[in-house]
Amino acid sequence: MKVFRVGHATKTRDDVGRESFPVGPYNGVDWDEMSEGHEAMVWAHSGWGSESHHPAPFHDAALCSIQPWEVCGFVSLEALLDWFESYLKVLDESQFRVWVYELPDDVVRVGRFGQAVFPTAGAVGVESFRLPLADQQLALF
């Protein structure tokens, strides 16, 4: 199964079961390093009402949690783009990219809105590209 994840181009973490796994847009970046747009995205995706379209794994009834060795991603590029819809430029400016991983279906837990959690240990990177995507890149998916 392919899983799509937003991860930083250079910042990594090794506390999720695998060395040098790209940090996501909600963790691994210090507040003082975030742009105003990036900080606004974090608050928009964690503040009041966010669980109706951007639920954290703990607030997603289909996921119920996220384990220390798991990270978040999406089951499709469309789900990722929908989730971050108005923040694609902010993510691109903050050096985040889309990372595509291949994993066995049975290790990926899928929640609402196409969100998924998966273990980093079994994730095989197959592709990475910048955000925002040009129209011709979207046509490839």
N, CA, C and O atoms as CSV, one atom per row, in Angstrom:
chain,resi,resn,atom,element,x,y,z
A,1,MET,N,N,0.836,-1.173,0.000
A,1,MET,CA,C,0.000,0.000,0.000
A,1,MET,C,C,0.880,1.234,0.000
A,1,MET,O,O,1.857,1.299,0.746
A,2,LYS,N,N,0.546,2.214,-0.827
A,2,LYS,CA,C,1.265,3.486,-0.810
A,2,LYS,C,C,0.635,4.405,0.222
A,2,LYS,O,O,-0.587,4.494,0.337
A,3,VAL,N,N,1.505,5.094,0.979
A,3,VAL,CA,C,1.069,6.080,1.954
A,3,VAL,C,C,1.808,7.379,1.640
A,3,VAL,O,O,3.009,7.374,1.369
A,4,PHE,N,N,1.077,8.482,1.680
A,4,PHE,CA,C,1.614,9.809,1.364
A,4,PHE,C,C,1.741,10.589,2.658
A,4,PHE,O,O,0.804,10.635,3.455
A,5,ARG,N,N,2.897,11.203,2.871
A,5,ARG,CA,C,3.159,11.916,4.126
A,5,ARG,C,C,3.840,13.241,3.833
A,5,ARG,O,O,4.660,13.336,2.919
A,6,VAL,N,N,3.502,14.263,4.607
A,6,VAL,CA,C,4.223,15.524,4.549
A,6,VAL,C,C,5.371,15.427,5.549
A,6,VAL,O,O,5.153,15.196,6.739
A,7,GLY,N,N,6.581,15.604,5.060
A,7,GLY,CA,C,7.764,15.538,5.904
A,7,GLY,C,C,8.770,16.589,5.472
A,7,GLY,O,O,8.774,17.028,4.322
A,8,HIS,N,N,9.603,16.979,6.384
A,8,HIS,CA,C,10.591,18.018,6.103
A,8,HIS,C,C,11.676,17.503,5.165
A,8,HIS,O,O,12.011,16.319,5.179
A,9,ALA,N,N,12.216,18.396,4.356
A,9,ALA,CA,C,13.250,18.032,3.388
A,9,ALA,C,C,14.555,17.613,4.061
A,9,ALA,O,O,15.259,16.746,3.543
A,10,THR,N,N,14.895,18.219,5.221
A,10,THR,CA,C,16.191,17.930,5.852
A,10,THR,C,C,16.103,17.570,7.326
A,10,THR,O,O,16.968,16.846,7.819
A,11,LYS,N,N,15.106,18.037,8.044
A,11,LYS,CA,C,15.006,17.758,9.480
A,11,LYS,C,C,14.466,16.343,9.689
A,11,LYS,O,O,13.450,15.957,9.111
A,12,THR,N,N,15.160,15.589,10.518
A,12,THR,CA,C,14.766,14.214,10.767
A,12,THR,C,C,14.681,13.948,12.266
A,12,THR,O,O,15.128,14.743,13.093
A,13,ARG,N,N,14.095,12.806,12.578
A,13,ARG,CA,C,14.031,12.351,13.966
A,13,ARG,C,C,14.305,10.857,13.977
A,13,ARG,O,O,14.058,10.157,12.994
A,14,ASP,N,N,14.817,10.382,15.100
A,14,ASP,CA,C,15.119,8.959,15.189
A,14,ASP,C,C,14.433,8.315,16.385
A,14,ASP,O,O,14.846,7.254,16.852
A,15,ASP,N,N,13.387,8.961,16.876
A,15,ASP,CA,C,12.697,8.431,18.053
A,15,ASP,C,C,11.397,7.709,17.699
A,15,ASP,O,O,10.554,7.483,18.567
A,16,VAL,N,N,11.237,7.354,16.440
A,16,VAL,CA,C,10.008,6.687,16.012
A,16,VAL,C,C,10.292,5.297,15.441
A,16,VAL,O,O,9.558,4.819,14.575
A,17,GLY,N,N,11.336,4.660,15.916
A,17,GLY,CA,C,11.614,3.294,15.497
A,17,GLY,C,C,12.542,3.166,14.312
A,17,GLY,O,O,12.848,2.056,13.876
A,18,ARG,N,N,12.988,4.277,13.794
A,18,ARG,CA,C,13.864,4.228,12.621
A,18,ARG,C,C,14.690,5.509,12.598
A,18,ARG,O,O,14.173,6.585,12.897
A,19,GLU,N,N,15.936,5.404,12.255
A,19,GLU,CA,C,16.786,6.590,12.192
A,19,GLU,C,C,16.441,7.448,10.985
A,19,GLU,O,O,16.029,6.938,9.943
A,20,SER,N,N,16.609,8.723,11.133
A,20,SER,CA,C,16.525,9.685,10.044
A,20,SER,C,C,15.192,9.687,9.302
A,20,SER,O,O,15.166,9.744,8.073
A,21,PHE,N,N,14.101,9.627,10.033
A,21,PHE,CA,C,12.788,9.722,9.416
A,21,PHE,C,C,12.373,11.189,9.408
A,21,PHE,O,O,12.436,11.843,10.450
A,22,PRO,N,N,11.948,11.730,8.254
A,22,PRO,CA,C,11.601,13.157,8.180
A,22,PRO,C,C,10.527,13.551,9.196
A,22,PRO,O,O,9.529,12.848,9.356
A,23,VAL,N,N,10.736,14.667,9.874
A,23,VAL,CA,C,9.735,15.155,10.824
A,23,VAL,C,C,8.520,15.661,10.059
A,23,VAL,O,O,8.623,16.117,8.920
A,24,GLY,N,N,7.381,15.570,10.706
A,24,GLY,CA,C,6.146,16.058,10.120
A,24,GLY,C,C,5.929,17.532,10.424
A,24,GLY,O,O,6.709,18.133,11.162
A,25,PRO,N,N,4.885,18.115,9.868
A,25,PRO,CA,C,4.650,19.542,10.049
A,25,PRO,C,C,4.129,19.928,11.427
A,25,PRO,O,O,4.108,21.111,11.764
A,26,TYR,N,N,3.704,18.942,12.239
A,26,TYR,CA,C,3.192,19.244,13.573
A,26,TYR,C,C,4.189,18.944,14.674
A,26,TYR,O,O,3.966,19.327,15.822
A,27,ASN,N,N,5.280,18.271,14.356
A,27,ASN,CA,C,6.272,17.947,15.388
A,27,ASN,C,C,7.666,18.024,14.797
A,27,ASN,O,O,7.849,17.898,13.586
A,28,GLY,N,N,8.624,18.226,15.642
A,28,GLY,CA,C,10.007,18.239,15.181
A,28,GLY,C,C,10.510,19.582,14.694
A,28,GLY,O,O,11.684,19.721,14.351
A,29,VAL,N,N,9.636,20.567,14.662
A,29,VAL,CA,C,10.054,21.919,14.279
A,29,VAL,C,C,9.804,22.816,15.483
A,29,VAL,O,O,8.690,22.863,16.005
A,30,ASP,N,N,10.828,23.523,15.921
A,30,ASP,CA,C,10.688,24.411,17.072
A,30,ASP,C,C,9.774,25.580,16.735
A,30,ASP,O,O,9.756,26.062,15.603
A,31,TRP,N,N,9.017,26.029,17.728
A,31,TRP,CA,C,8.093,27.149,17.525
A,31,TRP,C,C,8.816,28.385,17.006
A,31,TRP,O,O,8.274,29.120,16.180
A,32,ASP,N,N,10.031,28.618,17.483
A,32,ASP,CA,C,10.755,29.818,17.045
A,32,ASP,C,C,11.261,29.701,15.606
A,32,ASP,O,O,11.696,30.695,15.025
A,33,GLU,N,N,11.209,28.497,15.025
A,33,GLU,CA,C,11.597,28.295,13.625
A,33,GLU,C,C,10.407,28.380,12.673
A,33,GLU,O,O,10.588,28.453,11.457
A,34,MET,N,N,9.195,28.370,13.219
A,34,MET,CA,C,8.003,28.356,12.374
A,34,MET,C,C,7.668,29.744,11.848
A,34,MET,O,O,7.810,30.744,12.551
A,35,SER,N,N,7.223,29.784,10.605
A,35,SER,CA,C,6.704,31.032,10.056
A,35,SER,C,C,5.323,31.275,10.659
A,35,SER,O,O,4.746,30.374,11.269
A,36,GLU,N,N,4.797,32.473,10.496
A,36,GLU,CA,C,3.456,32.769,11.000
A,36,GLU,C,C,2.424,31.858,10.356
A,36,GLU,O,O,1.495,31.400,11.021
A,37,GLY,N,N,2.583,31.592,9.053
A,37,GLY,CA,C,1.653,30.727,8.346
A,37,GLY,C,C,1.689,29.299,8.857
A,37,GLY,O,O,0.651,28.651,8.995
A,38,HIS,N,N,2.892,28.814,9.138
A,38,HIS,CA,C,3.039,27.448,9.659
A,38,HIS,C,C,2.400,27.352,11.041
A,38,HIS,O,O,1.688,26.393,11.338
A,39,GLU,N,N,2.655,28.334,11.871
A,39,GLU,CA,C,2.064,28.341,13.212
A,39,GLU,C,C,0.539,28.417,13.123
A,39,GLU,O,O,-0.160,27.752,13.888
A,40,ALA,N,N,0.024,29.221,12.197
A,40,ALA,CA,C,-1.428,29.322,12.002
A,40,ALA,C,C,-2.016,27.976,11.607
A,40,ALA,O,O,-3.098,27.611,12.066
A,41,MET,N,N,-1.304,27.233,10.753
A,41,MET,CA,C,-1.773,25.911,10.343
A,41,MET,C,C,-1.856,24.964,11.534
A,41,MET,O,O,-2.840,24.241,11.687
A,42,VAL,N,N,-0.823,24.967,12.377
A,42,VAL,CA,C,-0.813,24.080,13.544
A,42,VAL,C,C,-2.013,24.385,14.438
A,42,VAL,O,O,-2.700,23.469,14.889
A,43,TRP,N,N,-2.266,25.666,14.696
A,43,TRP,CA,C,-3.404,26.032,15.537
A,43,TRP,C,C,-4.726,25.700,14.859
A,43,TRP,O,O,-5.654,25.236,15.521
A,44,ALA,N,N,-4.830,25.925,13.558
A,44,ALA,CA,C,-6.068,25.617,12.831
A,44,ALA,C,C,-6.365,24.124,12.842
A,44,ALA,O,O,-7.526,23.716,12.847
A,45,HIS,N,N,-5.312,23.309,12.847
A,45,HIS,CA,C,-5.496,21.865,12.814
A,45,HIS,C,C,-5.527,21.237,14.198
A,45,HIS,O,O,-5.633,20.016,14.315
A,46,SER,N,N,-5.436,22.042,15.246
A,46,SER,CA,C,-5.494,21.476,16.589
A,46,SER,C,C,-6.438,22.251,17.497
A,46,SER,O,O,-6.662,21.854,18.641
A,47,GLY,N,N,-6.985,23.337,17.006
A,47,GLY,CA,C,-7.862,24.169,17.821
A,47,GLY,C,C,-9.310,23.723,17.815
A,47,GLY,O,O,-9.648,22.652,17.312
A,48,TRP,N,N,-10.142,24.551,18.373
A,48,TRP,CA,C,-11.565,24.277,18.503
A,48,TRP,C,C,-12.181,23.945,17.148
A,48,TRP,O,O,-12.019,24.706,16.195
A,49,GLY,N,N,-12.879,22.832,17.053
A,49,GLY,CA,C,-13.547,22.438,15.826
A,49,GLY,C,C,-12.687,21.671,14.842
A,49,GLY,O,O,-13.201,21.179,13.838
A,50,SER,N,N,-11.390,21.554,15.101
A,50,SER,CA,C,-10.513,20.885,14.138
A,50,SER,C,C,-10.826,19.398,14.009
A,50,SER,O,O,-10.548,18.792,12.974
A,51,GLU,N,N,-11.402,18.809,15.051
A,51,GLU,CA,C,-11.691,17.375,14.982
A,51,GLU,C,C,-12.755,17.031,13.945
A,51,GLU,O,O,-12.923,15.862,13.596
A,52,SER,N,N,-13.480,18.044,13.443
A,52,SER,CA,C,-14.497,17.758,12.431
A,52,SER,C,C,-13.907,17.526,11.042
A,52,SER,O,O,-14.580,16.955,10.184
A,53,HIS,N,N,-12.668,17.955,10.798
A,53,HIS,CA,C,-12.041,17.713,9.498
A,53,HIS,C,C,-10.546,17.394,9.605
A,53,HIS,O,O,-9.969,16.835,8.672
A,54,HIS,N,N,-9.919,17.739,10.725
A,54,HIS,CA,C,-8.488,17.505,10.930
A,54,HIS,C,C,-8.256,16.851,12.294
A,54,HIS,O,O,-7.471,17.359,13.096
A,55,PRO,N,N,-8.924,15.738,12.562
A,55,PRO,CA,C,-8.781,15.163,13.907
A,55,PRO,C,C,-7.397,14.563,14.136
A,55,PRO,O,O,-6.838,13.895,13.266
A,56,ALA,N,N,-6.865,14.814,15.312
A,56,ALA,CA,C,-5.647,14.121,15.720
A,56,ALA,C,C,-5.992,12.636,15.843
A,56,ALA,O,O,-7.159,12.301,16.048
A,57,PRO,N,N,-5.025,11.752,15.724
A,57,PRO,CA,C,-5.326,10.318,15.823
A,57,PRO,C,C,-6.105,9.941,17.087
A,57,PRO,O,O,-6.898,9.000,17.068
A,58,PHE,N,N,-5.881,10.672,18.186
A,58,PHE,CA,C,-6.591,10.389,19.435
A,58,PHE,C,C,-8.067,10.772,19.347
A,58,PHE,O,O,-8.891,10.237,20.088
A,59,HIS,N,N,-8.404,11.695,18.444
A,59,HIS,CA,C,-9.782,12.161,18.294
A,59,HIS,C,C,-10.485,11.547,17.092
A,59,HIS,O,O,-11.642,11.866,16.821
A,60,ASP,N,N,-9.809,10.686,16.383
A,60,ASP,CA,C,-10.396,10.010,15.228
A,60,ASP,C,C,-10.899,8.655,15.707
A,60,ASP,O,O,-10.110,7.790,16.088
A,61,ALA,N,N,-12.216,8.476,15.686
A,61,ALA,CA,C,-12.811,7.245,16.213
A,61,ALA,C,C,-12.310,5.996,15.494
A,61,ALA,O,O,-12.309,4.912,16.079
A,62,ALA,N,N,-11.888,6.126,14.248
A,62,ALA,CA,C,-11.394,4.973,13.498
A,62,ALA,C,C,-9.950,4.615,13.876
A,62,ALA,O,O,-9.514,3.487,13.646
A,63,LEU,N,N,-9.210,5.563,14.451
A,63,LEU,CA,C,-7.809,5.319,14.833
A,63,LEU,C,C,-7.645,5.145,16.342
A,63,LEU,O,O,-6.936,4.244,16.791
A,64,CYS,N,N,-8.285,5.987,17.107
A,64,CYS,CA,C,-8.269,5.971,18.576
A,64,CYS,C,C,-6.938,6.343,19.216
A,64,CYS,O,O,-6.912,6.709,20.391
A,65,SER,N,N,-5.838,6.263,18.482
A,65,SER,CA,C,-4.537,6.557,19.090
A,65,SER,C,C,-3.459,6.578,18.012
A,65,SER,O,O,-3.715,6.341,16.832
A,66,ILE,N,N,-2.263,6.867,18.461
A,66,ILE,CA,C,-1.067,6.706,17.642
A,66,ILE,C,C,0.027,6.217,18.579
A,66,ILE,O,O,0.208,6.757,19.670
A,67,GLN,N,N,0.743,5.206,18.154
A,67,GLN,CA,C,1.789,4.629,18.985
A,67,GLN,C,C,3.100,5.407,18.801
A,67,GLN,O,O,3.269,6.094,17.794
A,68,PRO,N,N,4.020,5.307,19.756
A,68,PRO,CA,C,5.283,6.053,19.657
A,68,PRO,C,C,6.092,5.724,18.401
A,68,PRO,O,O,6.877,6.555,17.944
A,69,TRP,N,N,5.917,4.542,17.842
A,69,TRP,CA,C,6.678,4.127,16.655
A,69,TRP,C,C,5.925,4.419,15.357
A,69,TRP,O,O,6.392,4.056,14.277
A,70,GLU,N,N,4.770,5.070,15.452
A,70,GLU,CA,C,3.969,5.376,14.269
A,70,GLU,C,C,4.022,6.866,13.929
A,70,GLU,O,O,4.299,7.706,14.786
A,71,VAL,N,N,3.756,7.165,12.682
A,71,VAL,CA,C,3.621,8.537,12.210
A,71,VAL,C,C,2.342,8.629,11.381
A,71,VAL,O,O,1.744,7.615,11.020
A,72,CYS,N,N,1.940,9.846,11.090
A,72,CYS,CA,C,0.720,10.069,10.306
A,72,CYS,C,C,1.044,10.233,8.827
A,72,CYS,O,O,2.114,10.711,8.449
A,73,GLY,N,N,0.106,9.829,8.022
A,73,GLY,CA,C,0.182,10.008,6.587
A,73,GLY,C,C,-1.225,9.971,6.023
A,73,GLY,O,O,-2.199,10.192,6.744
A,74,PHE,N,N,-1.329,9.691,4.731
A,74,PHE,CA,C,-2.624,9.654,4.057
A,74,PHE,C,C,-2.640,8.524,3.046
A,74,PHE,O,O,-1.600,8.144,2.508
A,75,VAL,N,N,-3.826,7.991,2.790
A,75,VAL,CA,C,-3.953,6.866,1.865
A,75,VAL,C,C,-3.923,7.292,0.408
A,75,VAL,O,O,-3.831,6.449,-0.485
A,76,SER,N,N,-3.999,8.586,0.162
A,76,SER,CA,C,-3.933,9.075,-1.217
A,76,SER,C,C,-3.383,10.490,-1.232
A,76,SER,O,O,-3.417,11.206,-0.231
A,77,LEU,N,N,-2.883,10.865,-2.380
A,77,LEU,CA,C,-2.413,12.239,-2.546
A,77,LEU,C,C,-3.579,13.210,-2.418
A,77,LEU,O,O,-3.423,14.297,-1.862
A,78,GLU,N,N,-4.737,12.828,-2.924
A,78,GLU,CA,C,-5.916,13.686,-2.828
A,78,GLU,C,C,-6.294,13.958,-1.376
A,78,GLU,O,O,-6.642,15.087,-1.031
A,79,ALA,N,N,-6.228,12.934,-0.520
A,79,ALA,CA,C,-6.540,13.118,0.899
A,79,ALA,C,C,-5.533,14.062,1.558
A,79,ALA,O,O,-5.913,14.906,2.369
A,80,LEU,N,N,-4.254,13.924,1.212
A,80,LEU,CA,C,-3.224,14.812,1.748
A,80,LEU,C,C,-3.487,16.252,1.315
A,80,LEU,O,O,-3.424,17.171,2.132
A,81,LEU,N,N,-3.780,16.445,0.034
A,81,LEU,CA,C,-4.023,17.799,-0.476
A,81,LEU,C,C,-5.269,18.406,0.149
A,81,LEU,O,O,-5.300,19.606,0.422
A,82,ASP,N,N,-6.290,17.600,0.377
A,82,ASP,CA,C,-7.501,18.089,1.022
A,82,ASP,C,C,-7.220,18.512,2.460
A,82,ASP,O,O,-7.714,19.544,2.915
A,83,TRP,N,N,-6.436,17.724,3.166
A,83,TRP,CA,C,-6.124,17.993,4.575
A,83,TRP,C,C,-5.366,19.323,4.722
A,83,TRP,O,O,-5.663,20.120,5.612
A,84,PHE,N,N,-4.394,19.547,3.847
A,84,PHE,CA,C,-3.538,20.728,3.950
A,84,PHE,C,C,-3.928,21.826,2.952
A,84,PHE,O,O,-3.143,22.740,2.702
A,85,GLU,N,N,-5.130,21.739,2.385
A,85,GLU,CA,C,-5.578,22.540,1.254
A,85,GLU,C,C,-5.102,23.985,1.228
A,85,GLU,O,O,-4.543,24.402,0.214
A,86,SER,N,N,-5.285,24.754,2.257
A,86,SER,CA,C,-4.909,26.167,2.206
A,86,SER,C,C,-3.511,26.433,2.755
A,86,SER,O,O,-3.112,27.589,2.892
A,87,TYR,N,N,-2.765,25.379,3.069
A,87,TYR,CA,C,-1.428,25.563,3.642
A,87,TYR,C,C,-0.324,24.948,2.786
A,87,TYR,O,O,0.808,24.825,3.255
A,88,LEU,N,N,-0.615,24.564,1.559
A,88,LEU,CA,C,0.395,23.946,0.701
A,88,LEU,C,C,1.573,24.881,0.454
A,88,LEU,O,O,2.727,24.454,0.509
A,89,LYS,N,N,1.292,26.139,0.185
A,89,LYS,CA,C,2.367,27.115,-0.051
A,89,LYS,C,C,3.196,27.329,1.217
A,89,LYS,O,O,4.422,27.419,1.155
A,90,VAL,N,N,2.525,27.410,2.356
A,90,VAL,CA,C,3.220,27.564,3.641
A,90,VAL,C,C,4.151,26.375,3.879
A,90,VAL,O,O,5.299,26.553,4.285
A,91,LEU,N,N,3.659,25.178,3.629
A,91,LEU,CA,C,4.486,23.983,3.818
A,91,LEU,C,C,5.680,23.981,2.871
A,91,LEU,O,O,6.797,23.652,3.271
A,92,ASP,N,N,5.439,24.348,1.613
A,92,ASP,CA,C,6.524,24.391,0.637
A,92,ASP,C,C,7.581,25.413,1.065
A,92,ASP,O,O,8.777,25.132,1.002
A,93,GLU,N,N,7.148,26.575,1.493
A,93,GLU,CA,C,8.085,27.623,1.934
A,93,GLU,C,C,8.864,27.211,3.177
A,93,GLU,O,O,9.971,27.696,3.410
A,94,SER,N,N,8.287,26.318,3.971
A,94,SER,CA,C,8.946,25.828,5.186
A,94,SER,C,C,9.765,24.564,4.933
A,94,SER,O,O,10.190,23.894,5.874
A,95,GLN,N,N,9.982,24.243,3.653
A,95,GLN,CA,C,10.802,23.108,3.218
A,95,GLN,C,C,10.193,21.750,3.531
A,95,GLN,O,O,10.916,20.786,3.781
A,96,PHE,N,N,8.867,21.669,3.518
A,96,PHE,CA,C,8.210,20.384,3.628
A,96,PHE,C,C,7.925,19.872,2.234
A,96,PHE,O,O,7.741,20.648,1.297
A,97,ARG,N,N,7.889,18.550,2.106
A,97,ARG,CA,C,7.652,17.881,0.827
A,97,ARG,C,C,6.667,16.743,1.048
A,97,ARG,O,O,6.294,16.433,2.180
A,98,VAL,N,N,6.260,16.137,-0.034
A,98,VAL,CA,C,5.481,14.905,0.044
A,98,VAL,C,C,6.460,13.746,-0.076
A,98,VAL,O,O,7.279,13.700,-0.995
A,99,TRP,N,N,6.365,12.823,0.853
A,99,TRP,CA,C,7.155,11.589,0.840
A,99,TRP,C,C,6.178,10.455,0.623
A,99,TRP,O,O,5.143,10.392,1.288
A,100,VAL,N,N,6.486,9.568,-0.287
A,100,VAL,CA,C,5.625,8.427,-0.583
A,100,VAL,C,C,6.332,7.167,-0.099
A,100,VAL,O,O,7.495,6.926,-0.422
A,101,TYR,N,N,5.605,6.367,0.682
A,101,TYR,CA,C,6.160,5.139,1.249
A,101,TYR,C,C,5.313,3.952,0.815
A,101,TYR,O,O,4.107,4.072,0.601
A,102,GLU,N,N,5.962,2.820,0.693
A,102,GLU,CA,C,5.283,1.554,0.423
A,102,GLU,C,C,5.321,0.741,1.709
A,102,GLU,O,O,6.371,0.587,2.332
A,103,LEU,N,N,4.145,0.218,2.101
A,103,LEU,CA,C,4.031,-0.598,3.315
A,103,LEU,C,C,3.055,-1.737,3.086
A,103,LEU,O,O,2.196,-1.659,2.207
A,104,PRO,N,N,3.185,-2.801,3.878
A,104,PRO,CA,C,2.164,-3.855,3.817
A,104,PRO,C,C,0.821,-3.287,4.287
A,104,PRO,O,O,0.783,-2.507,5.239
A,105,ASP,N,N,-0.258,-3.662,3.644
A,105,ASP,CA,C,-1.586,-3.157,3.987
A,105,ASP,C,C,-1.927,-3.351,5.458
A,105,ASP,O,O,-2.553,-2.486,6.070
A,106,ASP,N,N,-1.521,-4.477,6.027
A,106,ASP,CA,C,-1.950,-4.814,7.380
A,106,ASP,C,C,-1.267,-4.002,8.480
A,106,ASP,O,O,-1.649,-4.127,9.644
A,107,VAL,N,N,-0.278,-3.179,8.156
A,107,VAL,CA,C,0.362,-2.356,9.188
A,107,VAL,C,C,-0.104,-0.901,9.141
A,107,VAL,O,O,0.290,-0.095,9.983
A,108,VAL,N,N,-0.931,-0.571,8.173
A,108,VAL,CA,C,-1.443,0.797,8.034
A,108,VAL,C,C,-2.847,0.843,8.614
A,108,VAL,O,O,-3.727,0.086,8.203
A,109,ARG,N,N,-3.048,1.737,9.571
A,109,ARG,CA,C,-4.380,1.933,10.147
A,109,ARG,C,C,-4.982,3.188,9.516
A,109,ARG,O,O,-4.357,4.249,9.518
A,110,VAL,N,N,-6.179,3.066,8.984
A,110,VAL,CA,C,-6.807,4.154,8.245
A,110,VAL,C,C,-7.939,4.765,9.056
A,110,VAL,O,O,-8.796,4.066,9.596
A,111,GLY,N,N,-7.915,6.103,9.125
A,111,GLY,CA,C,-8.949,6.833,9.839
A,111,GLY,C,C,-9.876,7.559,8.891
A,111,GLY,O,O,-9.930,7.269,7.695
A,112,ARG,N,N,-10.599,8.503,9.446
A,112,ARG,CA,C,-11.500,9.317,8.647
A,112,ARG,C,C,-10.684,10.294,7.798
A,112,ARG,O,O,-9.526,10.572,8.108
A,113,PHE,N,N,-11.278,10.801,6.750
A,113,PHE,CA,C,-10.668,11.811,5.883
A,113,PHE,C,C,-9.383,11.324,5.211
A,113,PHE,O,O,-8.575,12.137,4.764
A,114,GLY,N,N,-9.189,10.008,5.135
A,114,GLY,CA,C,-8.013,9.466,4.464
A,114,GLY,C,C,-6.741,9.505,5.277
A,114,GLY,O,O,-5.677,9.135,4.782
A,115,GLN,N,N,-6.834,9.949,6.527
A,115,GLN,CA,C,-5.655,9.957,7.391
A,115,GLN,C,C,-5.278,8.515,7.730
A,115,GLN,O,O,-6.147,7.654,7.875
A,116,ALA,N,N,-3.984,8.265,7.853
A,116,ALA,CA,C,-3.512,6.936,8.207
A,116,ALA,C,C,-2.350,7.067,9.177
A,116,ALA,O,O,-1.639,8.072,9.170
A,117,VAL,N,N,-2.158,6.068,9.998
A,117,VAL,CA,C,-0.965,5.985,10.838
A,117,VAL,C,C,-0.247,4.694,10.472
A,117,VAL,O,O,-0.868,3.680,10.154
A,118,PHE,N,N,1.076,4.763,10.527
A,118,PHE,CA,C,1.869,3.603,10.122
A,118,PHE,C,C,3.206,3.606,10.846
A,118,PHE,O,O,3.701,4.660,11.248
A,119,PRO,N,N,3.795,2.413,11.012
A,119,PRO,CA,C,5.105,2.323,11.656
A,119,PRO,C,C,6.202,2.757,10.681
A,119,PRO,O,O,6.159,2.424,9.496
A,120,THR,N,N,7.157,3.481,11.179
A,120,THR,CA,C,8.253,3.912,10.314
A,120,THR,C,C,9.194,2.762,9.974
A,120,THR,O,O,9.820,2.760,8.914
A,121,ALA,N,N,9.293,1.799,10.861
A,121,ALA,CA,C,10.260,0.711,10.675
A,121,ALA,C,C,10.046,-0.056,9.381
A,121,ALA,O,O,11.023,-0.495,8.774
A,122,GLY,N,N,8.828,-0.234,8.940
A,122,GLY,CA,C,8.590,-0.999,7.730
A,122,GLY,C,C,8.363,-0.157,6.488
A,122,GLY,O,O,8.072,-0.686,5.416
A,123,ALA,N,N,8.497,1.153,6.633
A,123,ALA,CA,C,8.205,2.054,5.512
A,123,ALA,C,C,9.373,2.122,4.544
A,123,ALA,O,O,10.503,2.406,4.941
A,124,VAL,N,N,9.098,1.861,3.272
A,124,VAL,CA,C,10.113,1.947,2.222
A,124,VAL,C,C,9.802,3.183,1.385
A,124,VAL,O,O,8.756,3.261,0.741
A,125,GLY,N,N,10.720,4.148,1.402
A,125,GLY,CA,C,10.527,5.361,0.616
A,125,GLY,C,C,10.622,5.078,-0.868
A,125,GLY,O,O,11.589,4.466,-1.324
A,126,VAL,N,N,9.625,5.517,-1.632
A,126,VAL,CA,C,9.634,5.265,-3.073
A,126,VAL,C,C,9.683,6.547,-3.896
A,126,VAL,O,O,10.022,6.516,-5.078
A,127,GLU,N,N,9.341,7.685,-3.269
A,127,GLU,CA,C,9.307,8.930,-4.034
A,127,GLU,C,C,9.199,10.110,-3.078
A,127,GLU,O,O,8.726,9.969,-1.951
A,128,SER,N,N,9.639,11.261,-3.537
A,128,SER,CA,C,9.501,12.502,-2.784
A,128,SER,C,C,9.408,13.646,-3.782
A,128,SER,O,O,10.117,13.660,-4.788
A,129,PHE,N,N,8.526,14.612,-3.500
A,129,PHE,CA,C,8.407,15.765,-4.389
A,129,PHE,C,C,7.911,16.976,-3.613
A,129,PHE,O,O,7.373,16.852,-2.513
A,130,ARG,N,N,8.102,18.146,-4.208
A,130,ARG,CA,C,7.769,19.419,-3.559
A,130,ARG,C,C,6.277,19.720,-3.583
A,130,ARG,O,O,5.527,19.198,-4.407
A,131,LEU,N,N,5.879,20.565,-2.669
A,131,LEU,CA,C,4.559,21.183,-2.638
A,131,LEU,C,C,4.750,22.655,-2.934
A,131,LEU,O,O,5.846,23.156,-2.683
A,132,PRO,N,N,3.800,23.371,-3.434
A,132,PRO,CA,C,2.544,22.858,-3.981
A,132,PRO,C,C,2.780,22.202,-5.328
A,132,PRO,O,O,3.793,22.433,-5.988
A,133,LEU,N,N,1.832,21.392,-5.713
A,133,LEU,CA,C,1.966,20.651,-6.953
A,133,LEU,C,C,1.418,21.447,-8.122
A,133,LEU,O,O,0.416,22.151,-7.997
A,134,ALA,N,N,2.077,21.329,-9.246
A,134,ALA,CA,C,1.575,21.938,-10.482
A,134,ALA,C,C,0.454,21.057,-11.023
A,134,ALA,O,O,0.381,19.871,-10.699
A,135,ASP,N,N,-0.410,21.630,-11.837
A,135,ASP,CA,C,-1.537,20.887,-12.407
A,135,ASP,C,C,-1.087,19.640,-13.147
A,135,ASP,O,O,-1.747,18.604,-13.064
A,136,GLN,N,N,0.029,19.719,-13.871
A,136,GLN,CA,C,0.482,18.554,-14.620
A,136,GLN,C,C,0.960,17.445,-13.694
A,136,GLN,O,O,0.858,16.273,-14.056
A,137,GLN,N,N,1.480,17.771,-12.508
A,137,GLN,CA,C,1.871,16.736,-11.573
A,137,GLN,C,C,0.639,16.037,-11.015
A,137,GLN,O,O,0.644,14.815,-10.864
A,138,LEU,N,N,-0.413,16.783,-10.707
A,138,LEU,CA,C,-1.649,16.190,-10.206
A,138,LEU,C,C,-2.246,15.230,-11.221
A,138,LEU,O,O,-2.840,14.221,-10.840
A,139,ALA,N,N,-2.101,15.519,-12.484
A,139,ALA,CA,C,-2.667,14.651,-13.518
A,139,ALA,C,C,-2.010,13.275,-13.513
A,139,ALA,O,O,-2.600,12.314,-14.007
A,140,LEU,N,N,-0.797,13.159,-12.964
A,140,LEU,CA,C,-0.113,11.876,-12.906
A,140,LEU,C,C,-0.725,10.941,-11.874
A,140,LEU,O,O,-0.515,9.729,-11.938
A,141,PHE,N,N,-1.467,11.478,-10.938
A,141,PHE,CA,C,-2.067,10.661,-9.879
A,141,PHE,C,C,-3.517,10.480,-10.189
A,141,PHE,O,O,-4.233,9.823,-9.433
